[in-house]
Amino acid sequence: MACDCQNSSTLTTGINGYNAFTVTTASYTQPAVNTNVTISVSNNSQYTGVWAVAGQTIYIDNGGYYIVVSSTATSLVVKYESDYATFNQALTASASTVATNKKVSPAGKKGTDSSNTASIIYAYNNLTGVGNSAAVGEDTLGSYTILASELDVNNDELDFYIFYDYFENERVTIRLKLGGSTIYTYNEVGALDTNNTLKIKVARISNTSQIWTIEKFSSDLTKISSYLFVDDTSSAATLSNANLFEITADNLSLGANQVVLKKLVIKKDNA
């Protein structure tokens, strides 16, 4: 077939791109936090150092995350900040050797940690549980000593999740205590056995002032659930001291296990 030369065109070959990654060409010693280290890298092209500019975050295989201080075609001066310390040290402890021929690539800067993280500081879970004694009187079903360090900053909070069963048609007084003082009281009484949940939040206002919010949920044997109450109150425990939290059952008639605690979980929310 003859060429239609009038409609032909010549395409221009594009310029080759450059790699935004490299590899180390020598081992290096993992620096301490906020200390610089010079890392030798492969000279893939005259532009190797351009993508790794001062202030950029990079990642090195088996080394971790670093901030670039300066760069050339064959070397990078980097450091790692305290934000990356735990992660980097888990890979290679300070003063240990990171081997040669490790991949180097761009990375993102670590985000700011949440200021309201929660962690479990105590957990009791048992299907048998702890019940009140057969004698008339008050019994401690569950307790936890709150350390000074666990409510040490204003607006720190402790969340209590409590689950217990109530049996028999007899009145039992439930008390929530802190530092030996009764903070909140209510009565359990009813014709049906019930499963009950308390959600309690204790928030630090100052070293000698706390606000409590209490919610109670209940479910009878027919699985009909009720949101029984929500309330608030305050306490004046000195938080620079250790304080004992207690949930007690005051049995007003003879009979054991009218209230049985099966779960007490406490979480700390940091301000």
C-alpha positions as CSV (number, residue, x, y, z in Angstrom):
1,M,0.0,0.0,0.0
2,A,1.3,3.4,-0.9
3,C,2.1,5.8,1.9
4,D,-0.2,8.8,2.4
5,C,2.6,11.1,3.1
6,Q,0.4,14.2,3.3
7,N,-1.3,12.8,6.4
8,S,1.9,11.5,8.1
9,S,3.5,13.1,11.1
10,T,6.6,12.7,13.1
11,L,6.2,12.2,16.9
12,T,8.7,13.7,19.3
13,T,10.1,11.2,21.9
14,G,9.4,12.4,25.4
15,I,12.0,13.0,28.1
16,N,12.6,10.1,30.4
17,G,11.4,10.6,34.0
18,Y,13.5,10.3,37.1
19,N,13.0,7.9,40.0
20,A,11.7,9.4,43.2
21,F,13.4,6.6,45.1
22,T,16.9,5.2,45.6
23,V,18.8,2.6,47.7
24,T,21.5,2.9,50.3
25,T,25.0,2.1,49.1
26,A,26.6,1.7,52.6
27,S,25.4,0.7,56.0
28,Y,24.8,3.4,58.6
29,T,24.4,3.7,62.4
30,Q,20.9,4.4,63.6
31,P,21.1,7.9,65.2
32,A,19.6,8.9,68.5
33,V,16.5,11.1,68.5
34,N,17.0,14.5,66.8
35,T,20.5,13.6,65.8
36,N,21.7,13.8,62.2
37,V,23.2,10.9,60.2
38,T,24.6,11.0,56.7
39,I,23.4,8.1,54.4
40,S,25.1,7.2,51.1
41,V,22.6,6.5,48.3
42,S,22.8,5.3,44.7
43,N,23.3,8.0,42.0
44,N,20.6,6.9,39.7
45,S,20.8,10.1,37.8
46,Q,21.9,13.7,38.2
47,Y,18.5,14.4,39.7
48,T,18.5,11.7,42.4
49,G,18.8,14.3,45.2
50,V,16.1,16.7,43.9
51,W,13.0,14.8,45.1
52,A,14.5,14.4,48.6
53,V,14.4,18.1,49.7
54,A,15.0,19.6,53.1
55,G,12.1,19.1,55.4
56,Q,10.7,16.1,53.5
57,T,9.8,12.8,55.3
58,I,11.3,9.7,53.8
59,Y,11.2,6.0,54.8
60,I,14.2,3.6,54.7
61,D,13.6,-0.1,54.8
62,N,14.7,-1.5,58.2
63,G,15.6,2.0,59.4
64,G,12.3,3.8,59.7
65,Y,11.0,7.4,59.1
66,Y,13.4,10.3,58.8
67,I,13.3,14.1,58.1
68,V,15.7,15.2,55.3
69,V,18.1,17.9,56.5
70,S,20.0,18.2,53.1
71,S,20.6,16.1,50.0
72,T,23.0,15.6,47.1
73,A,22.9,13.1,44.3
74,T,24.8,10.5,46.4
75,S,24.0,11.3,50.0
76,L,21.2,12.3,52.4
77,V,21.6,14.0,55.7
78,V,18.6,13.0,57.8
79,K,17.4,12.9,61.4
80,Y,14.3,11.4,63.1
81,E,12.2,13.4,65.4
82,S,10.7,12.2,68.7
83,D,7.4,11.4,66.9
84,Y,9.1,8.5,65.1
85,A,11.3,7.3,68.0
86,T,9.1,4.4,69.1
87,F,8.6,3.1,65.6
88,N,12.2,3.5,64.5
89,Q,13.7,2.0,67.6
90,A,11.4,-1.0,67.2
91,L,13.1,-1.6,63.8
92,T,16.7,-0.8,64.8
93,A,17.8,0.4,68.2
94,S,19.9,3.5,68.5
95,A,23.6,2.9,67.7
96,S,22.7,-0.4,65.9
97,T,23.6,-0.9,62.2
98,V,21.2,-0.5,59.3
99,A,22.5,-2.7,56.5
100,T,23.4,-1.5,53.0
101,N,21.2,-1.9,49.9
102,K,18.0,-0.7,51.7
103,K,15.2,1.0,49.7
104,V,14.6,4.7,50.3
105,S,11.3,6.3,49.3
106,P,9.2,9.4,50.0
107,A,6.8,9.1,53.0
108,G,4.1,11.1,54.7
109,K,4.6,13.1,57.9
110,K,3.2,11.5,61.0
111,G,-0.1,13.0,62.0
112,T,-0.9,14.4,65.4
113,D,-1.8,11.9,68.0
114,S,-5.4,12.1,69.3
115,S,-5.6,14.1,72.5
116,N,-8.5,12.0,73.8
117,T,-7.2,8.4,73.7
118,A,-8.8,5.8,75.9
119,S,-7.1,2.8,77.5
120,I,-8.4,0.1,79.8
121,I,-6.8,0.4,83.3
122,Y,-8.8,-2.3,85.1
123,A,-11.0,-5.2,84.0
124,Y,-13.0,-7.8,86.0
125,N,-15.1,-10.3,84.0
126,N,-16.6,-13.4,85.5
127,L,-19.8,-15.2,84.7
128,T,-20.0,-16.5,88.3
129,G,-19.4,-13.1,89.7
130,V,-19.3,-11.7,93.2
131,G,-22.6,-11.6,95.2
132,N,-23.7,-10.1,98.5
133,S,-23.5,-12.3,101.6
134,A,-26.5,-14.0,103.2
135,A,-26.4,-11.7,106.2
136,V,-28.2,-8.4,106.4
137,G,-25.7,-5.6,105.8
138,E,-23.4,-3.9,103.2
139,D,-21.0,-5.9,101.0
140,T,-18.4,-4.7,98.6
141,L,-19.0,-6.3,95.2
142,G,-16.2,-4.6,93.3
143,S,-13.4,-2.1,93.9
144,Y,-10.5,-0.4,92.3
145,T,-7.8,2.0,93.8
146,I,-7.6,5.0,91.5
147,L,-4.0,6.2,91.5
148,A,-3.0,9.8,91.6
149,S,-1.5,9.5,88.1
150,E,-4.9,8.3,86.6
151,L,-6.7,11.6,87.1
152,D,-3.8,13.9,87.2
153,V,-4.8,16.5,84.6
154,N,-8.0,18.7,84.6
155,N,-10.6,17.2,82.3
156,D,-9.1,13.7,82.5
157,E,-12.0,11.2,82.8
158,L,-12.5,7.6,84.0
159,D,-15.3,5.5,82.4
160,F,-16.8,2.7,84.5
161,Y,-18.8,0.0,82.8
162,I,-20.6,-2.2,85.4
163,F,-22.8,-5.2,84.8
164,Y,-24.7,-7.1,87.5
165,D,-27.7,-9.4,88.0
166,Y,-30.5,-8.7,90.5
167,F,-32.5,-11.6,91.9
168,E,-35.5,-12.0,94.3
169,N,-38.2,-9.5,95.2
170,E,-36.3,-7.9,98.1
171,R,-34.9,-4.4,98.3
172,V,-31.1,-4.0,98.0
173,T,-29.4,-0.6,98.2
174,I,-26.6,0.0,95.7
175,R,-23.9,2.5,96.6
176,L,-21.1,4.0,94.6
177,K,-18.2,5.2,96.8
178,L,-15.0,7.1,96.3
179,G,-12.3,7.5,99.0
180,G,-14.6,6.1,101.6
181,S,-17.4,8.5,100.9
182,T,-20.8,7.5,99.4
183,I,-21.2,9.5,96.2
184,Y,-24.5,8.0,94.8
185,T,-27.2,5.6,96.1
186,Y,-30.2,3.9,94.6
187,N,-32.4,0.9,95.3
188,E,-32.9,-2.3,93.5
189,V,-36.4,-3.8,94.0
190,G,-38.8,-5.6,91.7
191,A,-40.9,-8.7,91.0
192,L,-38.7,-10.0,88.2
193,D,-35.0,-10.9,88.0
194,T,-33.1,-8.4,85.9
195,N,-29.7,-7.8,84.2
196,N,-28.4,-4.3,84.9
197,T,-25.8,-2.1,83.3
198,L,-24.2,1.0,84.8
199,K,-22.2,3.5,82.7
200,I,-20.4,6.0,85.0
201,K,-18.1,8.8,84.0
202,V,-15.9,10.6,86.6
203,A,-14.3,13.8,85.3
204,R,-11.6,15.7,87.0
205,I,-12.4,19.4,87.4
206,S,-9.6,20.2,89.9
207,N,-7.5,18.3,92.4
208,T,-10.4,18.4,94.8
209,S,-13.4,18.4,92.6
210,Q,-15.0,15.8,90.3
211,I,-18.2,15.6,88.3
212,W,-20.0,12.2,87.9
213,T,-22.6,11.2,85.3
214,I,-24.4,8.0,85.8
215,E,-26.7,6.0,83.4
216,K,-28.5,2.8,84.2
217,F,-30.0,0.3,81.8
218,S,-32.0,-2.8,82.8
219,S,-33.4,-5.9,81.0
220,D,-35.8,-8.4,82.6
221,L,-36.2,-12.1,81.8
222,T,-38.4,-11.4,78.8
223,K,-35.6,-9.3,77.4
224,I,-37.5,-6.1,77.6
225,S,-34.9,-3.4,78.1
226,S,-35.4,-0.1,80.0
227,Y,-33.3,3.1,80.1
228,L,-34.0,3.6,83.8
229,F,-32.2,6.8,84.7
230,V,-29.5,9.3,83.9
231,D,-28.2,11.5,86.7
232,D,-25.2,13.6,87.8
233,T,-23.5,14.4,91.0
234,S,-20.1,15.6,92.3
235,S,-17.4,14.5,94.7
236,A,-14.5,16.2,96.5
237,A,-11.8,13.5,96.7
238,T,-8.2,14.7,96.8
239,L,-6.9,13.3,93.6
240,S,-3.2,13.8,94.5
241,N,-3.9,10.8,96.8
242,A,-4.9,7.3,95.8
243,N,-8.7,6.8,96.2
244,L,-10.7,3.6,96.5
245,F,-13.7,3.3,94.2
246,E,-16.3,0.8,95.4
247,I,-19.7,-0.5,94.4
248,T,-21.5,-2.1,97.3
249,A,-24.8,-3.9,97.9
250,D,-26.7,-3.3,101.2
251,N,-29.0,-6.2,101.7
252,L,-32.0,-5.3,103.8
253,S,-33.2,-8.9,104.3
254,L,-31.6,-12.4,104.7
255,G,-30.5,-14.0,101.5
256,A,-27.2,-14.3,99.6
257,N,-26.5,-13.3,96.0
258,Q,-29.5,-11.0,95.5
259,V,-27.1,-8.8,93.6
260,V,-24.2,-10.4,91.7
261,L,-21.5,-8.3,90.0
262,K,-20.1,-9.9,86.8
263,K,-18.3,-7.1,85.1
264,L,-16.3,-4.0,86.1
265,V,-14.2,-2.4,83.4
266,I,-12.5,1.0,83.8
267,K,-11.1,3.1,81.0
268,K,-9.1,6.3,81.2
269,D,-9.8,9.1,78.8
270,N,-6.9,11.6,78.6
271,A,-7.7,15.3,78.3
